Amino acid sequence: MNGLGVEDVAEYFDTSAETIRKHYWHHSPHHQQRALEIIERR
């Protein structure tokens, strides 16, 4: 959330980026950011 990528976080916590995305990404305030941007363009 502070400029770190998923890969950086996964490395820090000694896990995979897939695990971070699958189990934790929905807690991020940016989780649905791309979908929101697309919807707001209409």
C-alpha distance matrix in Angstrom:
0.0 3.8 5.6 6.3 8.1 9.3 12.4 11.1 9.8 13.0 15.1 13.9 14.9 17.8 17.4 17.2 14.5 16.8 16.5 12.8 13.1 16.3 15.5 11.9 10.2 12.1 10.3 7.1 8.0 8.0 10.4 13.5 12.5 15.0 17.7 17.5 18.0 20.9 22.4 22.3 24.2 27.2
3.8 0.0 3.8 5.7 8.9 11.1 13.4 11.3 10.7 14.4 15.6 14.0 15.8 18.8 19.0 19.0 16.6 19.4 19.2 15.5 16.3 19.6 18.9 15.3 13.8 15.9 13.9 10.8 11.3 11.2 14.0 16.8 15.3 17.6 20.5 20.1 20.1 23.2 25.0 24.4 26.0 29.3
5.6 3.8 0.0 3.8 6.5 9.7 11.6 9.8 10.4 13.8 14.7 14.0 16.2 18.6 18.7 18.1 15.4 18.4 19.0 15.5 15.9 19.5 19.5 16.3 14.3 16.8 15.6 12.3 12.8 11.6 14.2 16.7 14.9 16.5 19.8 19.8 19.3 22.1 24.4 24.0 25.1 28.5
6.3 5.7 3.8 0.0 3.8 6.7 8.1 6.0 6.8 10.1 10.9 10.5 12.7 14.9 15.0 14.6 12.1 15.4 15.9 12.6 13.5 17.1 17.1 14.3 12.8 15.8 14.9 12.1 13.7 12.5 14.2 17.2 16.1 17.4 20.6 21.2 21.0 23.5 25.8 25.9 27.0 30.3
8.1 8.9 6.5 3.8 0.0 3.8 5.3 5.2 6.5 8.7 10.0 10.8 12.7 14.1 13.5 12.2 9.3 12.4 13.6 10.6 11.0 14.7 15.5 13.2 11.3 14.7 14.6 12.0 14.0 12.0 13.0 15.8 15.1 15.7 18.9 20.1 19.9 21.9 24.4 24.9 25.9 29.0
9.3 11.1 9.7 6.7 3.8 0.0 3.8 5.4 5.2 6.1 8.6 9.9 10.7 11.9 10.5 8.9 5.8 8.8 9.8 7.0 7.6 11.2 12.0 10.2 8.7 12.4 12.8 11.0 13.8 12.0 11.9 15.0 15.2 15.9 18.4 20.1 20.5 22.1 24.4 25.5 26.6 29.4
12.4 13.4 11.6 8.1 5.3 3.8 0.0 3.8 5.5 5.0 6.1 8.6 10.0 10.1 9.2 7.5 5.3 9.0 10.4 8.7 9.8 13.1 14.1 12.9 12.1 15.8 16.3 14.7 17.5 15.7 15.6 18.5 18.7 18.9 21.6 23.5 23.6 25.0 27.5 28.7 29.5 32.3
11.1 11.3 9.8 6.0 5.2 5.4 3.8 0.0 3.8 5.5 5.2 6.2 8.7 9.7 10.1 9.8 8.4 12.2 12.7 10.4 12.3 15.6 15.8 14.0 13.5 17.2 16.8 15.0 17.7 16.4 16.9 20.1 19.9 20.7 23.5 24.9 25.0 26.8 29.3 30.0 31.0 34.0
9.8 10.7 10.4 6.8 6.5 5.2 5.5 3.8 0.0 3.8 5.4 5.1 6.2 8.4 8.5 8.9 7.7 11.1 10.6 7.9 10.4 13.3 12.9 10.8 11.0 14.6 13.8 12.6 15.6 15.0 15.2 18.8 19.0 20.3 22.8 24.1 24.7 26.7 28.7 29.5 30.9 33.8
13.0 14.4 13.8 10.1 8.7 6.1 5.0 5.5 3.8 0.0 3.8 5.5 5.3 5.8 5.0 5.2 5.2 8.5 7.9 6.4 9.4 11.7 11.7 10.7 11.4 15.1 15.0 14.4 17.8 17.0 16.4 19.9 20.7 21.6 23.8 25.5 26.3 27.8 29.8 31.1 32.4 35.1
15.1 15.6 14.7 10.9 10.0 8.6 6.1 5.2 5.4 3.8 0.0 3.8 5.5 4.9 6.2 7.2 8.0 11.5 11.2 10.2 13.1 15.4 15.3 14.4 15.1 18.8 18.5 17.7 20.9 20.0 19.8 23.2 23.7 24.4 26.9 28.6 29.0 30.7 32.9 34.0 35.2 38.0
13.9 14.0 14.0 10.5 10.8 9.9 8.6 6.2 5.1 5.5 3.8 0.0 3.8 5.5 7.9 9.9 10.6 13.9 12.8 11.1 14.4 16.7 15.8 14.3 15.3 18.8 17.8 17.0 20.2 19.9 20.1 23.7 24.1 25.4 27.9 29.1 29.7 31.7 33.7 34.5 36.0 38.8
14.9 15.8 16.2 12.7 12.7 10.7 10.0 8.7 6.2 5.3 5.5 3.8 0.0 3.8 5.6 8.6 10.0 12.5 10.5 9.4 13.1 14.6 13.2 12.2 14.1 17.3 16.3 16.4 19.9 20.0 19.5 23.2 24.2 25.6 27.7 29.0 30.1 31.9 33.6 34.7 36.4 39.0
17.8 18.8 18.6 14.9 14.1 11.9 10.1 9.7 8.4 5.8 4.9 5.5 3.8 0.0 3.8 7.0 9.6 11.9 10.4 10.4 13.9 15.1 14.4 14.2 16.1 19.4 19.0 19.2 22.7 22.4 21.7 25.2 26.3 27.3 29.3 31.0 32.0 33.5 35.4 36.7 38.2 40.7
17.4 19.0 18.7 15.0 13.5 10.5 9.2 10.1 8.5 5.0 6.2 7.9 5.6 3.8 0.0 3.8 6.8 8.4 6.7 7.6 10.9 11.7 11.4 11.9 13.6 16.9 17.2 17.5 21.2 20.7 19.4 22.8 24.2 25.0 26.7 28.7 29.9 31.1 32.9 34.5 36.0 38.3
17.2 19.0 18.1 14.6 12.2 8.9 7.5 9.8 8.9 5.2 7.2 9.9 8.6 7.0 3.8 0.0 3.8 5.2 5.2 6.6 8.8 9.9 10.9 11.6 12.5 15.9 16.9 16.9 20.5 19.4 17.8 20.9 22.3 22.6 24.3 26.6 27.6 28.5 30.5 32.3 33.5 35.8
14.5 16.6 15.4 12.1 9.3 5.8 5.3 8.4 7.7 5.2 8.0 10.6 10.0 9.6 6.8 3.8 0.0 3.8 5.4 5.1 6.2 8.5 10.1 10.1 9.9 13.5 14.8 14.2 17.6 16.0 14.6 17.5 18.7 18.9 20.7 23.1 23.9 24.8 26.9 28.7 29.8 32.1
16.8 19.4 18.4 15.4 12.4 8.8 9.0 12.2 11.1 8.5 11.5 13.9 12.5 11.9 8.4 5.2 3.8 0.0 3.8 5.5 5.2 6.0 8.5 9.8 9.8 12.7 14.7 14.9 18.2 16.7 14.4 17.0 18.8 18.7 20.0 22.7 23.8 24.3 26.2 28.3 29.5 31.5
16.5 19.2 19.0 15.9 13.6 9.8 10.4 12.7 10.6 7.9 11.2 12.8 10.5 10.4 6.7 5.2 5.4 3.8 0.0 3.8 5.5 5.1 5.9 7.7 9.1 11.8 13.2 14.2 17.8 17.1 14.8 17.7 19.9 20.5 21.5 23.8 25.4 26.2 27.6 29.7 31.3 33.2
12.8 15.5 15.5 12.6 10.6 7.0 8.7 10.4 7.9 6.4 10.2 11.1 9.4 10.4 7.6 6.6 5.1 5.5 3.8 0.0 3.8 5.6 5.5 5.2 6.2 9.5 10.3 10.7 14.4 13.8 12.0 15.3 17.1 18.2 19.5 21.4 22.9 24.2 25.6 27.4 29.1 31.2
13.1 16.3 15.9 13.5 11.0 7.6 9.8 12.3 10.4 9.4 13.1 14.4 13.1 13.9 10.9 8.8 6.2 5.2 5.5 3.8 0.0 3.8 5.8 5.8 4.7 7.7 9.8 9.9 13.2 12.0 9.5 12.4 14.5 15.1 16.2 18.4 19.9 20.8 22.3 24.3 25.9 27.9
16.3 19.6 19.5 17.1 14.7 11.2 13.1 15.6 13.3 11.7 15.4 16.7 14.6 15.1 11.7 9.9 8.5 6.0 5.1 5.6 3.8 0.0 3.8 6.2 6.6 8.1 10.6 12.0 15.2 14.5 11.4 13.9 16.6 17.2 17.5 19.9 21.9 22.4 23.5 25.8 27.6 29.2
15.5 18.9 19.5 17.1 15.5 12.0 14.1 15.8 12.9 11.7 15.3 15.8 13.2 14.4 11.4 10.9 10.1 8.5 5.9 5.5 5.8 3.8 0.0 3.8 6.3 7.4 8.8 11.0 14.5 14.7 11.9 14.8 17.6 18.9 19.3 21.0 23.4 24.3 25.1 27.1 29.3 30.9
11.9 15.3 16.3 14.3 13.2 10.2 12.9 14.0 10.8 10.7 14.4 14.3 12.2 14.2 11.9 11.6 10.1 9.8 7.7 5.2 5.8 6.2 3.8 0.0 3.8 5.6 5.7 7.6 11.2 11.8 9.7 13.1 15.4 17.3 18.0 19.3 21.5 23.0 23.8 25.3 27.6 29.5
10.2 13.8 14.3 12.8 11.3 8.7 12.1 13.5 11.0 11.4 15.1 15.3 14.1 16.1 13.6 12.5 9.9 9.8 9.1 6.2 4.7 6.6 6.3 3.8 0.0 3.8 5.3 5.4 8.8 8.5 6.2 9.7 11.8 13.5 14.5 15.9 17.8 19.3 20.3 21.9 24.0 26.1
12.1 15.9 16.8 15.8 14.7 12.4 15.8 17.2 14.6 15.1 18.8 18.8 17.3 19.4 16.9 15.9 13.5 12.7 11.8 9.5 7.7 8.1 7.4 5.6 3.8 0.0 3.8 5.4 7.9 8.3 5.4 8.1 11.0 13.1 13.2 14.2 16.8 18.3 18.6 20.2 22.8 24.4
10.3 13.9 15.6 14.9 14.6 12.8 16.3 16.8 13.8 15.0 18.5 17.8 16.3 19.0 17.2 16.9 14.8 14.7 13.2 10.3 9.8 10.6 8.8 5.7 5.3 3.8 0.0 3.8 6.5 8.5 7.1 10.2 12.3 15.1 15.6 15.8 18.3 20.4 20.6 21.6 24.4 26.3
7.1 10.8 12.3 12.1 12.0 11.0 14.7 15.0 12.6 14.4 17.7 17.0 16.4 19.2 17.5 16.9 14.2 14.9 14.2 10.7 9.9 12.0 11.0 7.6 5.4 5.4 3.8 0.0 3.8 5.2 5.2 8.7 9.7 12.7 13.9 14.0 15.9 18.3 19.0 19.6 22.2 24.5
8.0 11.3 12.8 13.7 14.0 13.8 17.5 17.7 15.6 17.8 20.9 20.2 19.9 22.7 21.2 20.5 17.6 18.2 17.8 14.4 13.2 15.2 14.5 11.2 8.8 7.9 6.5 3.8 0.0 3.8 5.6 7.7 7.8 11.4 12.6 11.6 13.5 16.4 16.7 16.8 19.6 22.0
8.0 11.2 11.6 12.5 12.0 12.0 15.7 16.4 15.0 17.0 20.0 19.9 20.0 22.4 20.7 19.4 16.0 16.7 17.1 13.8 12.0 14.5 14.7 11.8 8.5 8.3 8.5 5.2 3.8 0.0 3.8 5.6 4.9 8.1 10.0 9.7 11.0 13.6 14.7 15.1 17.3 19.9
10.4 14.0 14.2 14.2 13.0 11.9 15.6 16.9 15.2 16.4 19.8 20.1 19.5 21.7 19.4 17.8 14.6 14.4 14.8 12.0 9.5 11.4 11.9 9.7 6.2 5.4 7.1 5.2 5.6 3.8 0.0 3.8 5.8 8.1 8.9 9.7 11.8 13.6 14.5 15.7 18.0 20.1
13.5 16.8 16.7 17.2 15.8 15.0 18.5 20.1 18.8 19.9 23.2 23.7 23.2 25.2 22.8 20.9 17.5 17.0 17.7 15.3 12.4 13.9 14.8 13.1 9.7 8.1 10.2 8.7 7.7 5.6 3.8 0.0 3.8 5.7 5.4 6.2 8.8 10.2 10.7 12.3 14.6 16.5
12.5 15.3 14.9 16.1 15.1 15.2 18.7 19.9 19.0 20.7 23.7 24.1 24.2 26.3 24.2 22.3 18.7 18.8 19.9 17.1 14.5 16.6 17.6 15.4 11.8 11.0 12.3 9.7 7.8 4.9 5.8 3.8 0.0 3.8 5.5 5.1 6.2 8.8 10.0 10.5 12.6 15.1
15.0 17.6 16.5 17.4 15.7 15.9 18.9 20.7 20.3 21.6 24.4 25.4 25.6 27.3 25.0 22.6 18.9 18.7 20.5 18.2 15.1 17.2 18.9 17.3 13.5 13.1 15.1 12.7 11.4 8.1 8.1 5.7 3.8 0.0 3.8 5.4 5.1 6.3 8.7 10.0 11.0 13.5
17.7 20.5 19.8 20.6 18.9 18.4 21.6 23.5 22.8 23.8 26.9 27.9 27.7 29.3 26.7 24.3 20.7 20.0 21.5 19.5 16.2 17.5 19.3 18.0 14.5 13.2 15.6 13.9 12.6 10.0 8.9 5.4 5.5 3.8 0.0 3.8 5.5 5.2 6.2 8.6 10.2 11.8
17.5 20.1 19.8 21.2 20.1 20.1 23.5 24.9 24.1 25.5 28.6 29.1 29.0 31.0 28.7 26.6 23.1 22.7 23.8 21.4 18.4 19.9 21.0 19.3 15.9 14.2 15.8 14.0 11.6 9.7 9.7 6.2 5.1 5.4 3.8 0.0 3.8 5.4 5.1 6.1 8.7 10.5
18.0 20.1 19.3 21.0 19.9 20.5 23.6 25.0 24.7 26.3 29.0 29.7 30.1 32.0 29.9 27.6 23.9 23.8 25.4 22.9 19.9 21.9 23.4 21.5 17.8 16.8 18.3 15.9 13.5 11.0 11.8 8.8 6.2 5.1 5.5 3.8 0.0 3.8 5.5 5.2 6.4 9.3
20.9 23.2 22.1 23.5 21.9 22.1 25.0 26.8 26.7 27.8 30.7 31.7 31.9 33.5 31.1 28.5 24.8 24.3 26.2 24.2 20.8 22.4 24.3 23.0 19.3 18.3 20.4 18.3 16.4 13.6 13.6 10.2 8.8 6.3 5.2 5.4 3.8 0.0 3.8 5.5 5.4 7.4
22.4 25.0 24.4 25.8 24.4 24.4 27.5 29.3 28.7 29.8 32.9 33.7 33.6 35.4 32.9 30.5 26.9 26.2 27.6 25.6 22.3 23.5 25.1 23.8 20.3 18.6 20.6 19.0 16.7 14.7 14.5 10.7 10.0 8.7 6.2 5.1 5.5 3.8 0.0 3.8 5.5 5.9
22.3 24.4 24.0 25.9 24.9 25.5 28.7 30.0 29.5 31.1 34.0 34.5 34.7 36.7 34.5 32.3 28.7 28.3 29.7 27.4 24.3 25.8 27.1 25.3 21.9 20.2 21.6 19.6 16.8 15.1 15.7 12.3 10.5 10.0 8.6 6.1 5.2 5.5 3.8 0.0 3.8 5.4
24.2 26.0 25.1 27.0 25.9 26.6 29.5 31.0 30.9 32.4 35.2 36.0 36.4 38.2 36.0 33.5 29.8 29.5 31.3 29.1 25.9 27.6 29.3 27.6 24.0 22.8 24.4 22.2 19.6 17.3 18.0 14.6 12.6 11.0 10.2 8.7 6.4 5.4 5.5 3.8 0.0 3.8
27.2 29.3 28.5 30.3 29.0 29.4 32.3 34.0 33.8 35.1 38.0 38.8 39.0 40.7 38.3 35.8 32.1 31.5 33.2 31.2 27.9 29.2 30.9 29.5 26.1 24.4 26.3 24.5 22.0 19.9 20.1 16.5 15.1 13.5 11.8 10.5 9.3 7.4 5.9 5.4 3.8 0.0
